[in-house]
Amino acid sequence: MNSKQPVEKNLKGTWNQAILTFLFPILLVMGVRWALFEPFVIPSGSMIPNLLVHDHILVKKFAYGLHLPFRDKWMFQWSSPERGQIIVFKYPENPDVYYIKRLIGLPGDEVSVKAGRISINGSEIPLVQFDDDKNEKGFSYFEETMDKNTHAIRFMDYKFDEDVSPQVFKVPEGHFFFMGDNRDQSSDSRVWGFVKKDYIVGRAWAIWLSCENTLPTMTFMCDPAQMRWSRLFKTLH
């Protein structure tokens, strides 16, 4: 009479596969956020007209190099930020908070700001005023050209006072000077100072989602009825 012996299953492989299946997506997401792209949401109007409140953007983390994981120190750097680029960085007064502004002054630059108008190392940055149906009343809009970057900025409507004394900032080595495109409604390096190199997070790349308002019960999600469809997949300059 033949008796069948119970077959003992080797659960070692099954457990390893289960752990790998669980951890792999988490490690993949963490790796992408550390080295490639990270999403951010615009919380304020300091970058109007180029970025609006509730714009969801992707930031190129690898634009200038790679930081050490979970640290501010650079591990590798293969390029440097350029004037006129929109950059996400850690707020100097609280590194747990992220800010987004336009890079104005590089290390060693002397930046002079007179009622929002900029001169760098003695050369005034050219402004060309333009009118558009989308322009909000009460503001004046200009194109500003900085090195190879041309972008829109705005000022509140008021007469430019030539007698106003300029603010002059000497950017120290290893630091950068930032300003918002909404020049009269932005808290930036004119207020809280310079940003050190290690606090640079990455270059703002594109808008992947945008809405007028979020859901009342879930403020981190866009209201589908209030989408700004024309802003989706718009690259940033």
C-alpha positions in Angstrom: 0.0 0.0 0.0 1.5 3.4 -1.1 1.1 6.3 1.2 1.6 9.8 -0.1 3.9 11.9 1.9 2.9 15.6 2.5 4.9 18.0 0.4 6.4 20.8 2.3 6.4 24.0 0.3 9.4 26.2 0.4 8.0 29.6 1.4 11.4 31.4 1.3 11.1 32.3 -2.4 7.5 33.3 -1.9 8.3 35.7 0.9 11.2 37.2 -1.0 9.0 37.8 -4.0 6.3 39.4 -1.9 8.7 41.7 -0.1 10.3 42.7 -3.5 6.9 43.3 -5.0 5.9 45.5 -2.1 9.2 47.5 -1.9 10.0 47.9 -5.6 7.3 50.5 -6.4 8.2 52.4 -3.3 11.9 52.4 -4.1 11.1 53.3 -7.7 9.1 56.4 -6.7 11.7 57.5 -4.2 14.4 57.1 -6.8 12.5 59.1 -9.4 11.8 61.9 -6.8 15.4 61.9 -5.7 17.1 61.9 -9.1 14.7 62.8 -11.9 11.4 64.6 -11.2 9.5 65.8 -8.3 6.0 67.4 -8.3 5.2 70.7 -6.6 2.0 72.8 -6.3 2.2 76.6 -6.6 0.7 78.1 -3.3 0.9 81.8 -4.0 0.8 84.4 -6.8 4.4 85.6 -6.5 5.2 84.1 -10.0 2.2 85.5 -11.9 1.8 85.8 -14.9 3.9 82.6 -15.6 2.8 80.5 -12.7 -0.7 80.7 -11.1 -2.0 79.5 -7.8 -2.9 75.7 -8.0 -0.6 75.1 -11.0 0.9 71.6 -10.5 4.5 71.5 -11.8 7.3 69.0 -12.4 10.8 70.0 -11.3 13.9 68.6 -12.9 15.9 67.4 -10.0 18.8 66.4 -12.3 19.1 69.7 -14.1 22.3 70.8 -12.3 23.4 67.5 -10.7 22.5 65.2 -7.8 22.3 65.7 -4.1 23.3 63.1 -1.6 20.1 61.2 -0.6 18.3 62.9 2.3 20.9 65.6 2.5 21.5 69.1 1.0 25.1 68.5 -0.1 25.7 68.0 -3.8 27.1 64.5 -4.8 27.7 65.5 -8.4 27.2 68.8 -10.3 27.4 68.9 -14.1 25.9 72.3 -14.8 25.2 75.6 -13.0 21.9 77.5 -12.7 21.6 80.4 -15.2 20.1 83.8 -14.9 16.4 83.9 -15.8 15.6 80.3 -15.0 12.7 79.4 -12.7 14.1 77.3 -9.9 12.8 75.6 -6.8 14.9 75.9 -3.7 14.7 75.5 0.1 13.7 78.7 1.9 16.8 80.0 3.7 15.0 80.9 6.9 13.3 77.4 7.1 14.8 74.7 4.9 11.7 72.5 5.4 9.7 74.9 3.2 10.2 75.1 -0.6 10.0 78.3 -2.6 9.9 78.9 -6.4 11.3 82.1 -7.9 13.3 83.3 -10.9 17.1 83.4 -10.7 18.4 87.0 -11.0 21.9 87.2 -9.5 24.8 84.7 -9.7 27.6 84.5 -7.2 29.7 87.6 -7.5 27.0 89.7 -9.2 26.0 93.1 -8.0 22.2 93.4 -8.4 20.5 96.8 -8.2 16.7 96.9 -7.9 14.9 100.2 -8.4 11.1 99.8 -8.0 11.3 96.3 -9.4 13.5 97.2 -12.3 16.8 95.4 -12.4 20.4 96.2 -13.2 23.1 93.6 -13.0 26.8 94.6 -12.7 25.8 98.1 -14.0 23.8 96.9 -17.0 20.0 97.5 -16.9 17.8 94.6 -17.9 15.7 95.7 -20.9 11.9 95.7 -20.5 9.3 95.9 -23.3 5.7 96.6 -22.3 3.0 94.5 -23.9 -0.8 94.4 -23.9 -2.9 91.2 -24.0 -6.5 90.3 -23.4 -5.5 88.1 -20.5 -3.8 90.9 -18.7 -5.4 91.7 -15.3 -6.6 95.2 -14.8 -4.6 97.3 -12.4 -1.3 95.8 -13.5 1.3 96.6 -16.2 3.0 93.7 -18.1 6.5 93.6 -19.6 8.8 91.2 -21.4 12.1 91.0 -19.6 15.2 89.6 -21.3 18.0 88.2 -19.2 20.9 86.6 -20.9 19.1 84.1 -23.3 15.9 84.0 -21.3 12.9 86.2 -22.2 9.9 86.0 -19.9 6.9 88.0 -18.8 6.7 90.0 -15.6 4.2 92.3 -14.1 4.0 95.4 -11.9 1.2 97.2 -10.1 0.0 100.2 -12.0 1.7 103.2 -10.6 4.0 105.9 -11.9 7.7 104.9 -11.8 9.5 107.3 -9.5 13.0 108.1 -10.7 13.8 109.6 -7.3 13.5 106.2 -5.5 16.8 105.0 -4.2 17.8 101.6 -5.6 18.4 98.5 -3.4 21.9 97.2 -4.1 22.8 93.5 -3.3 26.3 92.0 -3.6 25.8 88.2 -4.1 28.3 86.3 -2.1 30.2 83.2 -3.5 28.2 80.0 -3.3 24.8 81.9 -3.1 22.1 83.1 -5.5 19.7 86.0 -5.7 16.0 85.3 -6.6 13.0 87.4 -7.4 9.3 86.7 -8.2 7.8 87.6 -11.6 5.0 89.4 -9.8 7.5 92.1 -8.8 5.4 94.2 -6.5 3.7 91.2 -4.8 6.6 88.9 -4.1 8.6 88.1 -1.0 12.0 87.2 -2.3 15.7 87.9 -1.9 15.0 91.6 -1.5 13.4 90.7 1.8 15.0 87.5 3.2 18.4 87.5 1.4 20.4 85.0 -0.6 20.0 81.3 -1.2 23.0 79.1 -0.8 24.0 76.7 -3.5 23.2 73.5 -1.5 19.6 74.7 -1.1 18.9 74.5 -4.9 16.4 71.7 -5.5 16.0 71.8 -9.3 14.7 73.7 -12.4 10.9 74.1 -12.9 10.2 72.2 -16.1 6.5 72.0 -17.0 2.9 72.3 -15.7 1.1 68.9 -15.7 -2.1 70.0 -14.0 -3.8 73.3 -13.2 -7.1 74.4 -11.7 -8.9 77.5 -10.4 -9.8 75.7 -7.1 -9.3 72.5 -5.2 -11.9 70.2 -3.8 -13.4 71.6 -0.5 -12.9 68.3 1.3 -9.5 67.4 -0.3 -7.5 70.6 -0.8 -4.6 68.7 -2.4 -6.8 67.6 -5.3 -8.0 69.8 -8.2 -11.7 70.3 -8.7 -12.4 68.6 -12.1 -15.1 71.3 -12.8 -12.5 74.1 -12.5 -9.6 72.8 -14.6 -7.4 75.2 -16.6 -7.1 72.9 -19.6 -5.1 75.4 -21.7 -2.2 75.3 -19.1 -1.7 71.5 -19.1 1.6 70.3 -20.4 2.9 73.8 -20.7 6.7 74.1 -20.5 8.2 76.8 -18.3 10.7 79.5 -19.4 
